[in-house]
Amino acid sequence: MSDRALAKVDTAHLAAVPDRPTSLLSFTPEQSQIIRDMCANGASESEFAFLMEIAKARGLNPLLKQIHFVKRWDGQKRRDVWAAQVGIDGFRAIAEKTGRYDGQDEPEYGPLNDKGFPQWAKVRVYKKGVSRPFVGTAYWAEFVQTNKEGHPTRFWSEMPMNQLAKCAESLALRKGFPEELGGLYTPDEMGQADNVTRGPHSPHDDGYPPSDSLDPDVATDLLRRMEAAKAFLQVVDSYDKALQLREILGSAGKQSQLTRDVQAAKEARAITPEQHKELSKLWQHCNRQCAKLEKELAPSAESAFTDPPDDGDPAEDFDR
């Protein structure tokens, strides 16, 4: 069916829709450079201009994480291509801004397949002034994101109904609000584009997944938690607080919930190698500072049990 071509962005949707006010969204040259460095690093000038036109036409601000630019491998073109993605919350916000969004029903699910996953999910979206709902039906076989072994990735395995329902909702919202959402897709929809088996010379056969399946919300949440740990360093004034911080950070020999989540996000292809490296460097900084505080604040009888700073390769800290 036509909805299966999820990874393509229709350029026809970039122009302002007739009889609809043009977005006032604009950026200074400095802001554009920041956006290019943070959100589209590696994109050519023409690719970046194309992505910014999408953002401006939709009235979405990349600096506020309302729209994300991602790079994916195109098997037909045999090269990386850039695309714009908006999270499901962004879809809902865009629909709400029209003033005609009238809510939706709870998702419905089909029977389970032989693996225990729902065969399909269906969501009905309502629009003021329209007598019938817009129905989005997402089929498991068409949207499930799989790993190299062909098994569902972590989020699709642990939250199959939630993932499939988000795809169905995206389909329904796009049907109901084609002018506002046409040509935009969520990461949950586009993740399946990476399920194709690649040849031996693919640039993504380096052991780390391509970035088209990243989840911006996961990356944002992990960075927020790591920054919170860094901020906690400023208030550690006792050995008990130092131990609390160590519990949050874990150590080189013992993972914490935070480091387990970072590793899981990497394995689930929810973050890019660059994001993983950034998180790892931030963890290394916090780990060194925490170790110093442990030594300074520990009672003399316990000081021998603190972890020394680990100056090893930060990219490997979450793989232990």
C-alpha positions in Angstrom: 0.0 0.0 0.0 1.1 3.6 -0.5 1.9 4.2 3.2 4.8 1.8 3.0 7.1 4.3 1.3 7.8 5.8 4.7 11.4 7.0 4.2 10.7 9.5 1.4 9.8 13.2 1.8 7.5 14.6 -0.9 9.0 17.9 -2.0 5.6 19.0 -3.2 4.6 19.5 0.4 7.4 22.1 1.1 5.6 25.0 -0.5 3.2 27.1 1.5 -0.4 25.7 1.2 -2.7 28.1 -0.7 -5.0 30.2 1.5 -3.1 29.3 4.6 -1.0 31.8 6.4 2.7 31.4 5.8 4.8 30.6 8.9 6.7 33.5 10.4 9.4 31.1 11.6 12.9 32.5 10.7 16.4 32.2 11.9 19.4 34.4 12.0 22.6 33.3 10.3 24.1 32.4 13.7 21.0 30.3 14.6 21.1 28.5 11.3 24.8 27.6 11.9 24.0 26.3 15.3 21.2 24.2 13.9 23.4 22.9 11.2 26.2 22.0 13.7 23.8 20.4 16.2 21.0 18.9 14.1 22.4 18.3 10.6 26.2 17.9 11.0 27.5 16.5 7.7 24.7 17.7 5.5 25.7 19.6 2.4 24.5 23.1 1.9 21.7 22.0 -0.5 20.6 19.3 1.9 20.5 21.6 4.9 18.6 24.2 2.9 16.1 21.6 2.0 15.7 20.5 5.6 15.3 24.1 6.8 12.6 24.7 4.3 10.7 21.8 5.7 11.0 23.3 9.2 10.0 26.8 8.1 7.0 25.5 6.1 5.7 23.6 9.1 6.5 26.3 11.6 8.7 23.9 13.6 11.8 25.0 15.5 14.7 22.5 15.5 16.3 24.4 18.4 13.2 23.5 20.5 13.4 19.8 19.4 10.1 20.2 17.5 11.6 18.6 14.4 14.6 16.4 14.0 16.9 15.9 11.0 18.2 12.4 10.6 20.5 10.6 8.1 19.6 7.2 6.7 21.0 4.8 4.2 19.1 4.6 0.9 19.5 1.2 -0.6 18.4 2.4 -4.0 20.6 5.4 -4.2 23.4 3.5 -2.4 24.2 6.5 -0.2 23.1 8.3 3.0 20.2 10.7 2.6 18.7 13.3 5.0 15.1 13.4 6.1 13.0 15.3 8.6 11.2 13.5 11.4 8.7 14.8 14.0 7.8 12.8 17.2 4.3 11.8 17.9 3.9 14.6 20.4 4.9 17.0 17.6 2.2 15.5 15.4 -0.4 16.1 18.2 0.8 19.6 18.7 0.5 20.4 15.0 -3.0 19.0 14.8 -4.0 21.0 18.0 -2.7 24.2 16.5 -5.2 24.0 13.6 -8.1 24.4 16.1 -10.0 21.6 14.4 -8.5 18.6 16.2 -11.3 16.9 18.2 -9.4 14.1 20.0 -9.2 10.4 19.3 -10.3 7.0 20.5 -8.2 4.5 22.4 -6.2 2.2 20.1 -7.7 -1.1 19.1 -5.6 -4.2 18.5 -5.9 -7.3 16.4 -5.2 -10.8 17.5 -1.7 -11.8 18.6 0.7 -13.5 16.1 2.6 -16.7 16.9 5.3 -14.6 18.7 2.8 -12.9 21.0 2.8 -9.5 19.2 -0.4 -7.8 17.9 -1.0 -8.3 14.2 -2.3 -4.7 13.8 -3.3 -1.6 15.7 -6.0 0.9 14.8 -6.6 4.5 15.9 -9.5 6.8 15.1 -8.8 10.6 15.0 -11.6 13.1 14.9 -11.7 16.5 13.2 -14.3 19.2 13.9 -16.7 19.6 11.1 -16.1 16.1 9.7 -18.8 13.5 10.4 -16.6 10.4 10.2 -13.3 9.7 11.9 -10.0 9.3 10.1 -8.7 5.8 10.7 -5.1 4.7 10.8 -4.3 1.0 10.7 -0.7 -0.1 11.3 0.3 -3.7 10.6 3.0 -5.3 12.7 4.7 -7.0 9.7 5.1 -3.6 7.9 6.2 -1.4 10.8 8.1 -3.6 13.3 11.8 -2.6 13.6 14.2 -5.6 13.7 17.9 -6.1 14.5 20.4 -8.0 12.4 19.1 -11.3 13.6 15.5 -10.4 12.5 14.2 -10.1 16.0 12.2 -7.0 17.2 14.5 -4.3 18.7 14.2 -3.6 22.4 11.4 -1.0 22.3 9.3 -3.0 19.9 9.9 -6.2 22.0 9.1 -4.6 25.4 6.4 -2.2 24.3 4.9 -3.7 21.1 1.4 -2.3 21.5 2.6 1.2 22.4 5.0 1.3 19.4 2.4 0.0 16.9 -0.3 2.3 18.3 2.0 5.3 17.7 2.4 4.3 14.1 -1.4 3.9 13.7 -2.0 7.3 15.3 0.5 9.0 13.0 -1.3 7.5 10.0 -4.6 8.7 11.2 -3.4 12.2 12.1 -1.7 12.5 8.6 -5.0 11.5 7.0 -7.0 14.0 9.0 -4.5 16.9 8.6 -2.7 16.4 5.3 -1.9 20.0 4.7 -0.1 20.3 8.1 1.4 16.8 8.3 1.7 15.6 4.7 5.3 14.5 4.0 6.2 14.2 7.7 6.9 10.9 9.5 7.7 9.9 13.0 10.8 7.8 14.0 8.5 4.9 14.9 7.3 4.8 11.3 10.6 5.2 9.6 12.5 2.7 11.8 11.4 -0.2 9.6 13.3 1.3 6.7 16.5 -0.2 8.2 15.2 -3.7 8.2 16.6 -4.4 4.7 19.6 -6.7 4.6 22.6 -4.8 3.3 25.4 -6.0 1.1 29.0 -6.7 2.2 30.2 -3.2 1.2 27.5 -1.2 3.0 29.0 1.7 5.0 26.9 0.6 7.9 28.5 -2.8 8.3 30.8 -1.3 10.9 29.0 -2.8 13.9 27.0 0.3 14.8 23.5 0.9 13.3 22.7 3.8 11.0 21.0 6.8 12.5 17.7 6.6 10.7 16.3 4.6 13.6 17.3 6.9 16.4 14.7 8.0 18.9 15.2 11.7 19.7 13.1 11.4 22.9 15.5 8.7 24.3 18.6 10.7 23.5 17.1 13.8 25.1 16.1 11.9 28.2 19.5 10.3 28.6 21.3 13.6 28.2 19.0 15.2 30.8 19.7 12.5 33.3 23.5 12.7 32.7 23.4 16.5 33.1 21.4 16.1 36.3 24.2 13.9 37.6 26.7 16.5 36.7 24.6 19.2 38.5 24.5 16.9 41.6 28.2 17.2 41.8 27.8 20.8 43.0 25.8 19.8 46.1 27.9 16.8 47.3 29.1 17.9 50.7 29.1 14.6 52.6 30.2 11.0 52.1 26.6 9.9 52.0 25.8 12.2 49.1 28.9 11.0 47.3 27.6 7.4 47.7 24.2 8.5 46.3 25.9 10.0 43.3 28.0 6.8 42.8 24.7 4.8 42.9 23.4 7.0 40.0 26.6 6.8 38.0 27.7 3.3 38.7 31.4 2.5 38.1 33.7 1.0 35.6 33.1 -2.4 37.1 29.4 -2.1 38.1 26.7 -0.6 35.9 23.9 1.6 37.3 20.4 2.0 35.9 21.6 5.0 33.9 24.5 3.3 32.3 22.4 0.2 31.5 19.9 2.5 29.8 22.6 4.1 27.7 23.9 0.7 26.6 20.3 -0.5 25.9 19.7 2.6 23.8 22.8 2.0 21.8 21.9 -1.6 21.2 18.3 -0.7 20.3 19.7 1.8 17.7 17.9 4.7 19.5 21.0 6.9 19.7 23.8 7.7 17.2 27.5 6.9 17.8 28.1 10.6 18.3 25.4 10.8 21.0 26.8 7.7 22.7 30.3 9.2 22.7 28.9 12.5 24.1 27.1 10.7 26.9 30.2 8.6 27.6 32.5 11.6 27.9 30.0 13.3 30.2 29.9 10.1 32.3 33.7 10.0 32.5 33.8 13.6 33.8 31.2 12.9 36.5 33.0 9.6 37.4 36.4 11.4 37.9 34.8 14.2 40.0 32.8 11.7 42.0 35.9 9.6 42.8 37.7 12.8 44.0 34.8 13.6 46.3 34.7 10.0 47.6 38.3 10.3 48.6 38.0 13.7 50.1 34.8 13.0 52.1 35.3 9.3 53.0 36.1 8.4 56.6 39.7 7.2 56.9 38.6 3.6 57.5 36.6 3.5 54.3 38.8 5.6 52.0 40.5 2.5 50.6 37.3 1.2 49.1 36.6 4.0 46.7 37.0 3.5 43.0 40.0 5.3 41.4 39.4 7.5 38.3 39.1 5.6 35.1 40.8 7.4 32.2 40.3 4.6 29.7 38.5 4.9 26.4 35.1 6.7 27.2 33.4 5.0 24.2 33.7 1.6 26.0 32.5 2.5 29.4 28.9 1.4 28.8 29.9 -1.9 27.2 31.3 -3.4 30.3 
